[in-house]
Amino acid sequence: FLLDMTHLYAVVSTLPAGAGCTTAELSVTVLGEPPPSGKELTGRSRVIYSDERNALAEGLAVDQGGQPLAHSTSRYFLFAPGTVTPHPDNQRPAEMRRPETGAMLREPVPRIAPVDPGLLERLSGLEILAAQLRGEVTAAPIDRYSGIRLTQAEDGRVVFSLPVHSGLLQELGTVFGGVIALLSKSATGAAIQTIAPAGTGFTALDLKVNFLRPVRDEGEELIATGSIVHRGRRLSIADAVVTYRGRRVAIATGTTALIPPDGHR
């Protein structure tokens, strides 16, 4: 999410007045362990190529000490001046814009007691997701913050939804690419979780998202279906297909390293 925003504004900074851009592809490779809550991440990006129709940005997410945590590239489609119509909300005074309808970027998630680690150690990945569907295990804080919701889970396959609202839009009136990438990451990661035995650890390695068409706020839900494409004991890969109003809007691939339970190393 942070990297896509950083890339976007690096590209926007090179455009003439009246021009615009939209994310076409985002790739992220994880390099280090993210910091704990309360610390700060910084995104850095620079445009390394641009022509009349495309731009390519490259950057890093770093911790407070400047240590790289992720490397990323992103390709953008460019729109010539005069071909972009700003979203109506961005043409109104701030006090006249319609209020946001979702939680993301609006208010913090209320604190909820963490799930008993011992319980999670005893359950397989699929059992944890099934318990979440039954309301016995709370969703991850990032899912509760953004509005992402697990709706189905079975061996090798999951489905997540995210209601689209005005708080998820960028200046052109379309859903910000980082939001779709975040939803895709939930689907690819959870699909791999469904095949993991009890006590398995997870480390995300990479994510690549191709954006197929823009998504506008029409009061409906983004749906991400994640499916396993490679089952490995130590490395697994999953795909995600994201749809809106029955049409594909993005496809993604994510790789996750699995850390087997102590007794199976």
N, C-alpha and C positions, 0 to 999 in steps of 0.2 A: 504494500500500500504506500509506504513512504517513498520507495524507489520510483514508482510510477509517477507520483506527484512531482518528485524532483526532476525526473526526465522531462515531464510535460513542460514545466516552466523553463527549463534550459532551452527547449526547442522554441517555446513562445517568445523568449527573449531575442531570438534571431529573426522573427517575422516582421514584415512591414505592417503599417496600420491597416486594419480591416481584414487581415488574413487570419487563418485559423488552422488547427490541426486536431487529429484524433489518433489514439493509440491503435496500432495495427498488430504489434507483437511485443511481448514482454518476456524476458528470460532472466531468471535469478539463480545463482549458484551460491549455496550457503558455505561460508568459510569458517565461521567460529560460533561459539556458544553465545546466544543472546544474553544481555545483562538482565539482572533481576528487576522486579518492579521498583519504581522510584528512580531508576537511572535514566539516562537520556541517549537516544539514538540520533545520529545525524546522517542525512542523505546528501551525497555530492554527485553532480552529474555535469557532463560537458558534451556538446554536440561535436561529433567527430566526422560527420558527413551530412551534406544537404544539397539537394537540387530543387527543381521546380515542384516536384511531386512528393519527394520522400526526405526524411531526415532520420539519422541514426544517432542515438545518445548512449553514452557509456558512463557508468558510475559505480559508487560504492556506498554501502551503509557501514558506518563506523561507530564504535563506542566512544565514551567520553575521553578515553586516552588516545583516540585516533586509530585504534586497532580495527582492521577490516573485519566485518562480520558477514558481508555478502557482496558479491560482484554481480552487476546487472547490465544488460543492454536492452534497448527498446527502440522499435522502429515506428515512425509516425507518418501518416498520410497528411499532406499539406493542402490547404485550400487557399486559392488566390483571393486577394482583396475583392470585396463586393459579392463573394459567393457564399458567405456565411451569414446566417440570421441569428443574432443573439437570442438567448432564451428570454421570454417576456419578463420573468422575475428579475433579471439583471438590468432591465431598463426602467424599473420602478424605484422610487426612493425606498431606502431600507425599511422605514416604518410602514410602508404599504405592501411589502412583499408578504405572500401568504405564509403562515407559520409552518414550521416543520412538522411532519407527522410521524417520524421515527426517532429512535433513541440515538442513533449514531451521530457523533460530534455535537450532541446537545446536552447530555447530562451523564454523570458517571453511573456505572452499574452499582446497585446496592450490594454491600458486602454480604456474602453467603458463606456459612461455615464450610470449610473444605471437606471433600469426601475422604473417608477413612482410607489411608494408604494401604492398610492391611486388606481391606475389602478389594481394592483394585488389584492387589497382588494375587488374590485368589480367583479372580474372574478373567476369562479370556477376553480378547478385544471385542468380539461379537457380543459376549454377555454384558460387557460394560455398555455398549451402544443400545442393547435391548433394554437394559435397566434405565438408561436415559429416556428411551421412548415411553417407558412406563411411568416416568416421573420419579424414579427411585434414586437416580444419580443426576446431579445438576449438569447443565451444559457448561462448556468452557467459558470463562469470562469474555473472551473475544467474541464468541457467538452471541452471548446475551447482550453485549454492548452494541453489536452491529445489527442484530435482528435475524441472524442466520439461524435456521431451525432444522434439526434432523427430522425427517418424516418417514424414512424407511431404512432398514438395515438387514442384510442377509449375507451369507457367505460370499465374499468377493464383490459385493455391490451395495451401494448406499445412495440415498437421495436426500438432498438438502434444498430448502427454499429460502428466499429472501424477498420480502415485500419491497417494491420500488417506491420511493417517495422523493420529494424535492430535495431533501437533505443529502441525497447521494449523487446529485447532478453537478457537472462542471458548467463552465460559462456558456457552452453551446446548447445546453439543455439536454445533454445525454448523460447516462450513468458513467461516472468516473471509472476508468479502466482498472484502477487499483481495487475497487470494490468487487468487480467481477473476478479479478485474480484472487482476492481473499476468499470468495465463495468457492472458486475452483480448488484452492488449496485445502479447504475443509473437506471437499468431496474426494480428492485424491488421497489425502492422508487417512481419512476414515475408511475408505475402501481397503487400504492396506491393513488397517487396524482389525478389520473383520476376520482376517486369516491368522492373526497373531495368537499364540498360546498365552495362558496366564503368566504374568510376570515378565513379559517381553517389554524391552525398552525401544524407543523410537527416536531417530534423528533424521530430520528432513535434509536432503542433499540438494535438490534442485526443483525448479518449477518453470515450465514454459507454457505461455498462453498465447494463442492466436485469436484475435478479435475479428469476427466475421461481419458483423453489422452493428450499428449503434442501437442503444436501448434508450427509449424515452419514457418519461413518467406517465404511464397510462393506468395507474392504480392496480396493477397486477403483480405477480410474483416471478422472480427469476428462479428457475429450477436447475439444479446441478446434479447430474447423475454420475457417480464415480464407479468405475469398474476396474478390476485387476486385469492387467495384461501380462504380467510376469510374476510368478510366485517363487520366491527364493527364501531360504532360511535366514540369510543375512542381508539380502538386497531385493526389494520388490518395487515394481513400477505399476502405476495406475493411470488411467485416462479419466478425464471428466468432460462431459458434454453439457454446456449451459444453454438453456432455451428460455425464450420469453414469448408469450402468446403463441406457443407451439412452433416457433421458428428457432433454429440454431443461431446463437449469437457469439459463441466462443467455444473453442476446444482447448484442452490443456493436458499436459503430461507431467506427472510428478514422481520423483524417485525418493525412496525412504530406506535408510539403513535400519535393520532390525538387530537389536541386542538380545540374544536368547537368554532365557532364565538361567540362573547359575548352574543348575544341574544338567544343562544341555549344551554347554559351551564346548 
